Amino acid sequence: MFDSIGPKGTIRKFVGYTIYEKLNDGTIVLNLGFGDLEDDDYYFSDTVISNNSDRDKVLATVARTAIDIINLYDNIGITATGSTAARTRLYQMGINANKEFIDEYFEIKGLTESGWEPFRKGINYLGLLATKKQNSKKHETTISVC
């Protein structure tokens, strides 16, 4: 959990991971979910539009949790799909904005109707998958977080 702080006040956010699938090579894939915390029972909404003027910080905080999990486990992947196509495109824009860093440590794939393919700019993917690059060291990042 973390707080989004902006003109609309403090909005409690929640990031959660659930087991999604196991790939042929044995990689366990976790689904990343996040949104506004709705109550104290860890129910969160991934469809709310907060518009609290801190989108980039919120996305960087969520990305940091994914980096931490990928660094913690050797054979893990994280998949993310926005609750709308526009949100998935927003995640892709974040990847493109940080592509140089990401490519050094992580493999990113995009989901099309045909399956997973290496991430390419300009394609509207249905979902995204991040795994640690072979022989990549753990990375301590300086991403700004909320």
C-alpha positions as CSV (number, residue, x, y, z in Angstrom):
1,M,0.0,0.0,0.0
2,F,1.1,3.6,-0.6
3,D,-0.4,7.0,-0.8
4,S,-1.1,9.2,-3.8
5,I,-0.9,12.8,-2.6
6,G,-2.2,15.6,-4.8
7,P,-5.0,18.2,-5.3
8,K,-7.7,15.6,-4.4
9,G,-6.0,14.9,-1.1
10,T,-4.5,11.5,0.0
11,I,-5.7,8.5,-1.9
12,R,-4.6,5.1,-0.6
13,K,-3.3,2.8,-3.4
14,F,-2.8,-1.0,-3.3
15,V,-0.6,-3.2,-5.3
16,G,-1.2,-6.9,-5.3
17,Y,0.2,-10.0,-7.1
18,T,-1.6,-13.3,-7.8
19,I,-0.2,-16.4,-9.5
20,Y,-1.3,-16.3,-13.1
21,E,0.3,-19.2,-15.0
22,K,3.5,-21.2,-15.4
23,L,5.4,-20.9,-18.7
24,N,6.8,-23.9,-20.5
25,D,10.3,-23.1,-19.2
26,G,9.1,-23.3,-15.6
27,T,8.8,-19.5,-15.1
28,I,6.0,-18.7,-12.7
29,V,4.0,-15.6,-13.9
30,L,2.4,-13.3,-11.4
31,N,-0.4,-10.9,-12.4
32,L,0.1,-7.4,-11.1
33,G,-3.0,-5.6,-10.0
34,F,-3.3,-2.1,-8.5
35,G,-5.8,0.6,-7.9
36,D,-7.5,2.7,-5.2
37,L,-8.0,1.0,-1.9
38,E,-11.8,0.8,-1.3
39,D,-11.8,-0.4,2.4
40,D,-9.7,-1.9,5.1
41,D,-10.2,-5.4,3.7
42,Y,-7.7,-5.0,0.9
43,Y,-10.4,-4.6,-1.8
44,F,-9.2,-2.2,-4.4
45,S,-10.7,-0.8,-7.6
46,D,-8.7,-0.8,-10.8
47,T,-11.3,1.1,-12.7
48,V,-11.4,4.3,-10.7
49,I,-9.9,7.4,-12.3
50,S,-8.2,9.3,-9.5
51,N,-6.8,12.2,-11.4
52,N,-4.6,13.2,-8.5
53,S,-1.9,14.8,-10.7
54,D,0.8,12.3,-9.7
55,R,0.3,9.6,-12.3
56,D,4.0,9.2,-13.1
57,K,4.9,8.8,-9.4
58,V,2.1,6.3,-8.9
59,L,3.3,4.3,-12.0
60,A,6.9,4.5,-10.8
61,T,5.9,3.2,-7.4
62,V,4.1,0.2,-8.9
63,A,7.0,-0.4,-11.3
64,R,9.3,-0.5,-8.2
65,T,7.3,-3.3,-6.6
66,A,7.6,-5.3,-9.8
67,I,11.4,-4.7,-10.0
68,D,11.7,-5.8,-6.3
69,I,9.8,-9.1,-7.0
70,I,11.8,-9.9,-10.1
71,N,15.0,-9.2,-8.2
72,L,13.9,-11.4,-5.3
73,Y,13.2,-14.5,-7.4
74,D,15.3,-16.0,-10.2
75,N,12.5,-17.5,-12.3
76,I,9.5,-15.2,-12.1
77,G,7.6,-13.1,-14.6
78,I,5.1,-10.4,-14.0
79,T,2.2,-9.7,-16.3
80,A,0.1,-6.5,-16.4
81,T,-3.0,-5.6,-18.4
82,G,-4.8,-2.3,-17.8
83,S,-8.5,-2.4,-17.0
84,T,-9.0,-0.6,-20.3
85,A,-7.0,-0.6,-23.6
86,A,-6.1,3.0,-22.8
87,R,-4.5,2.0,-19.5
88,T,-2.5,-0.8,-21.2
89,R,-1.2,1.8,-23.7
90,L,-0.3,4.0,-20.7
91,Y,1.8,1.2,-19.3
92,Q,3.4,0.8,-22.7
93,M,4.3,4.5,-22.8
94,G,6.0,4.1,-19.4
95,I,8.0,1.2,-20.8
96,N,9.0,3.2,-23.9
97,A,10.0,6.2,-21.7
98,N,12.4,3.9,-19.7
99,K,13.3,1.5,-22.4
100,E,17.1,1.9,-22.1
101,F,17.1,1.0,-18.4
102,I,14.5,-1.8,-18.9
103,D,16.3,-3.4,-21.8
104,E,19.5,-3.7,-19.7
105,Y,17.9,-5.8,-17.0
106,F,14.6,-7.2,-18.2
107,E,12.9,-8.9,-21.1
108,I,9.6,-7.3,-22.0
109,K,7.0,-9.1,-24.2
110,G,3.7,-7.9,-25.5
111,L,0.6,-10.0,-25.9
112,T,-1.1,-10.1,-29.3
113,E,-4.0,-12.2,-30.6
114,S,-1.2,-14.6,-31.8
115,G,0.6,-14.9,-28.4
116,W,3.6,-13.3,-26.7
117,E,6.2,-11.5,-28.8
118,P,9.2,-9.3,-28.0
119,F,8.0,-5.8,-27.1
120,R,8.1,-3.3,-30.0
121,K,7.2,0.3,-30.0
122,G,4.1,1.3,-31.9
123,I,2.1,-1.9,-31.3
124,N,-1.0,-1.8,-29.1
125,Y,-0.6,-4.9,-26.9
126,L,-3.4,-6.7,-25.0
127,G,-1.0,-7.2,-22.1
128,L,2.6,-7.0,-21.0
129,L,5.1,-9.5,-19.5
130,A,8.4,-8.7,-17.7
131,T,11.0,-11.3,-16.8
132,K,14.6,-10.9,-15.7
133,K,17.2,-11.0,-18.5
134,Q,19.4,-14.1,-18.5
135,N,22.7,-13.4,-16.6
136,S,21.3,-10.1,-15.4
137,K,22.4,-8.9,-12.0
138,K,20.0,-7.6,-9.4
139,H,19.5,-3.9,-9.9
140,E,19.0,-1.3,-7.2
141,T,17.1,1.4,-8.9
142,T,16.6,5.1,-8.1
143,I,13.0,5.3,-9.4
144,S,11.1,8.0,-7.6
145,V,8.3,6.5,-5.5
146,C,5.4,8.0,-3.6
